[in-house]
């Protein structure tokens, strides 16, 4: 079982966090360095134990045009009325720029593929399919990274900047991103906007063998500008940054522990990793005004790594289950007093079958003590492997989706939900 320890090899966390402050104190015979206040480590919440069922208002259905193939389609499939009754939020996963062939669309071409325009088109398609496919609350998760998470999605700049390899400190890119979110904020019925998915992955991205930690800082400042811009258009829209729990636990925490001489399984390493990569997104400066209404956390584990090792932690595997519950234990600590949104849930393994439902059951238990605003599975339906799937997996690198994307639905491509157990587990009362 994975547990947190208080062990450390070199400097304690309180000294690490306050090193910068100490460096600002002048050393002379006339001055006496001030003692920095000691900030205690927060307490871990209890391990999740309850079933953790979500009410209909907390359930989001990730729906797009390719899902409409199974709506109201007998003898399998699901009716529009059943979808509307089971899910309280419709979730639209939209890239900042949607392109099949190139990352660098001209501004004129990009406009038709950006979140406001594509979200409106999807909502119109839902209504045309069945008037029951209308929700009072629309959530839009806007992806800023390429599907393989190796680069930024971008619009070609008309002047200046690097069109091939943009950064968040390029003025044209910042302006374009802010404008896209301002437009999205005016979408009728939009209630939630998640700014980026898995954005802590960008903290670890390397370009020409140089890590992009500095540009992650630029992203943090851009996120705060986006938050303010959305609120200026529609103050009622709830806004939050999107991070990946798997990236945080498998990359960020061990890397921070190594760099600062801490044990990888220590609470100190986890807290420091949080303060370096997540906390700056939640407030506008340390102690400053809030810059998020929720924290969006994608729950797509790397199923071959610890603590999973191929097991979703079902009731028939108590040892794996205990380790996975411990793995998710700090979620409430990381979110602080903010509610949590789960914009994407998936057990991303080809041929996983019934593991999907077992993983969702374990996740719900793990988060039973967390304030979950809403949660959504990755897709509503699978994509037929001989047609629609290649529209996503056949794109050029880095726009190509992994093959697991095609089998990430609650229903298979014919509309049958019996083989994976997600729908039953998701809608359990």
Long-range contacts (C-beta under 8 A, 24 or more apart in sequence): 1-307, 1-319, 1-322, 1-323, 1-326, 2-265, 2-306, 2-307, 2-323, 2-326, 2-327, 3-265, 3-326, 4-44, 4-265, 4-266, 4-267, 4-270, 4-330, 5-263, 5-265, 5-266, 5-267, 6-266, 6-267, 6-268, 7-263, 7-266, 8-261, 8-262, 8-263, 8-266, 8-268, 9-261, 9-262, 9-263, 10-260, 10-261, 10-262, 11-260, 11-261, 12-268, 13-41, 13-262, 13-268, 13-271, 13-272, 14-38, 14-39, 16-260, 16-272, 17-272, 17-275, 41-267, 41-268, 41-271, 42-271, 42-333, 43-333, 44-267, 44-329, 44-330, 44-333, 45-329, 45-330, 45-332, 45-333, 45-369, 45-370, 46-329, 46-369, 47-325, 47-326, 47-329, 47-366, 48-325, 48-328, 48-329, 48-365, 48-366, 48-367, 48-368, 48-369, 48-370, 49-325, 49-365, 49-368, 50-365, 50-368, 50-369, 51-364, 51-365, 51-368, 51-428, 52-364, 52-365, 52-366, 52-367, 52-368, 53-364, 53-428, 53-429, 54-364, 54-372, 54-374, 54-375, 54-426, 55-88, 55-429, 56-85, 56-86, 56-87, 56-88, 56-427, 57-88, 57-89, 57-374, 58-88, 58-372, 58-373, 58-374, 58-375, 59-86, 59-87, 59-88, 59-89, 59-374, 59-375, 59-376, 59-426, 59-427, 60-87, 60-88, 60-89, 60-90, 60-91, 60-139, 60-343, 60-374, 60-375, 60-376, 61-86, 61-87, 61-89, 61-90, 61-91, 61-376, 61-377, 61-380, 62-91, 62-92, 62-93, 62-344, 62-376, 62-377, 62-378, 62-379, 62-380, 63-90, 63-91, 63-92, 63-122, 63-126, 63-133, 63-380, 64-92, 64-93, 64-122, 64-379, 64-380, 65-122, 65-125, 66-381, 66-383, 66-388, 67-379, 67-380, 67-381, 67-409, 68-125, 68-126, 68-129, 69-381, 69-413, 70-380, 70-381, 70-411, 70-413, 70-414, 70-415, 71-129, 71-130, 71-133, 72-129, 72-130, 73-415, 76-411, 76-414, 76-415, 76-416, 77-411, 77-414, 77-415, 78-411, 78-415, 78-417, 79-132, 80-129, 80-130, 80-131, 80-132, 80-133, 81-130, 81-132, 83-132, 83-133, 83-380, 84-132, 84-133, 84-134, 84-135, 86-423, 86-426, 86-427, 87-135, 88-135, 88-137, 88-374, 89-135, 89-137, 89-138, 89-139, 89-191, 89-192, 89-374, 89-376, 90-123, 90-126, 90-133, 90-135, 90-137, 90-138, 90-139, 91-139, 91-140, 91-141, 91-343, 91-374, 91-376, 92-118, 92-119, 92-122, 92-123, 92-138, 92-139, 92-140, 92-141, 93-141, 93-143, 93-197, 93-343, 93-344, 94-118, 94-119, 94-140, 94-141, 94-142, 94-143, 95-142, 95-143, 95-153, 96-142, 96-143, 96-144, 96-153, 96-154, 96-177, 96-180, 97-153, 97-154, 97-155, 99-399, 100-391, 100-395, 100-399, 101-395, 101-396, 101-399, 102-396, 102-399, 103-146, 103-151, 103-153, 103-154, 103-398, 103-399, 104-154, 104-155, 104-156, 104-163, 104-164, 105-155, 105-156, 106-155, 106-156, 107-155, 107-156, 107-158, 107-176, 110-155, 110-156, 114-180, 114-183, 115-140, 115-142, 115-180, 115-181, 115-183, 115-184, 116-180, 116-183, 116-184, 116-186, 116-187, 119-184, 119-187, 119-190, 120-187, 123-189, 135-189, 136-189, 136-191, 137-189, 137-191, 137-192, 138-187, 138-189, 138-190, 138-191, 138-192, 139-190, 139-191, 139-192, 139-193, 139-194, 139-341, 139-343, 139-374, 139-376, 140-184, 140-187, 140-190, 140-192, 140-193, 140-194, 141-194, 141-197, 141-242, 141-296, 141-343, 141-344, 142-180, 142-181, 142-184, 142-193, 142-194, 142-195, 142-196, 142-197, 143-196, 143-197, 144-177, 144-195, 144-196, 144-197, 144-199, 145-196, 145-197, 145-198, 145-199, 145-201, 145-202, 146-398, 146-399, 147-392, 147-395, 147-398, 147-399, 147-400, 147-401, 147-402, 147-405, 148-397, 148-398, 148-399, 148-400, 148-401, 148-402, 149-198, 149-201, 149-205, 150-205, 150-398, 151-205, 151-398, 152-202, 165-207, 167-212, 167-215, 167-218, 168-215, 168-218, 168-219, 168-221, 168-222, 169-215, 169-218, 174-222, 174-225, 177-222, 177-226, 178-222, 178-225, 178-226, 178-229, 181-226, 181-229, 181-230, 182-229, 182-230, 182-232, 182-233, 184-230, 185-229, 185-230, 185-233, 185-234, 185-237, 186-233, 186-234, 190-234, 190-237, 191-236, 191-237, 191-238, 192-237, 192-238, 192-239, 192-240, 192-294, 192-341, 192-373, 192-374, 193-230, 193-237, 193-238, 193-239, 193-240, 194-239, 194-240, 194-241, 194-242, 194-296, 194-341, 194-343, 195-223, 195-226, 195-227, 195-239, 195-240, 195-241, 195-242, 196-223, 196-241, 196-242, 197-242, 197-244, 197-296, 197-298, 197-343, 197-344, 198-242, 198-243, 198-244, 198-247, 198-298, 199-241, 199-242, 199-243, 200-243, 200-244, 200-247, 200-248, 200-252, 200-277, 200-278, 201-244, 201-247, 201-251, 203-252, 203-277, 204-247, 204-251, 204-252, 204-255, 216-277, 217-280, 220-280, 220-281, 223-281, 223-291, 224-284, 224-291, 227-291, 227-292, 238-293, 238-294, 238-373, 239-292, 239-293, 239-294, 240-292, 240-293, 240-294, 240-295, 240-296, 240-338, 240-341, 241-278, 241-281, 241-282, 241-292, 241-295, 241-296, 242-296, 242-297, 242-298, 242-343, 243-277, 243-278, 243-281, 243-295, 243-296, 243-297, 243-298, 244-297, 244-298, 244-300, 245-297, 245-298, 245-299, 245-301, 245-328, 245-331, 246-298, 246-299, 246-300, 246-301, 246-302, 248-273, 248-274, 248-277, 248-278, 248-334, 249-327, 250-302, 250-305, 252-276, 252-277, 270-330, 270-333, 271-333, 274-333, 274-334, 278-334, 282-336, 282-338, 292-338, 293-338, 293-339, 294-338, 294-339, 294-340, 294-341, 294-373, 295-334, 295-335, 295-338, 295-339, 295-340, 295-341, 296-340, 296-341, 296-342, 296-343, 297-331, 297-334, 297-335, 297-340, 297-341, 297-342, 297-343, 298-342, 298-343, 298-344, 298-345, 299-342, 299-344, 299-345, 299-346, 299-363, 300-344, 300-345, 300-346, 300-347, 300-348, 300-378, 301-347, 301-348, 301-359, 303-347, 303-348, 303-349, 303-352, 310-349, 312-347, 312-355, 312-356, 312-358, 312-359, 312-362, 313-358, 313-359, 313-362, 314-355, 314-358, 314-361, 314-362, 315-361, 321-362, 324-362, 324-366, 325-362, 325-365, 325-366, 327-366, 328-363, 328-366, 328-367, 329-366, 331-366, 331-367, 331-370, 332-369, 332-370, 332-371, 335-370, 335-371, 339-371, 339-372, 339-373, 340-367, 340-370, 340-371, 340-372, 340-373, 341-372, 341-373, 341-374, 341-375, 342-367, 342-372, 342-374, 342-375, 342-376, 343-376, 344-376, 344-377, 344-378, 345-375, 345-376, 345-377, 345-378, 346-377, 346-378, 346-404, 346-408, 348-378, 348-402, 348-404, 348-408, 349-404, 350-403, 350-404, 350-407, 351-407, 352-407, 352-420, 353-419, 353-420, 354-419, 354-420, 354-421, 355-420, 356-420, 356-421, 356-422, 357-420, 357-421, 357-422, 357-424, 357-425, 358-421, 360-421, 360-422, 360-425, 360-426, 361-425, 364-425, 377-408, 377-409, 377-410, 377-422, 377-426, 378-405, 378-408, 378-409, 379-405, 379-408, 379-409, 379-410, 380-409, 380-410, 380-411, 381-409, 381-410, 381-411, 381-412, 381-413, 381-415, 382-406, 382-407, 382-408, 382-409, 382-411, 382-412, 382-413, 383-409, 383-413, 384-413, 385-413
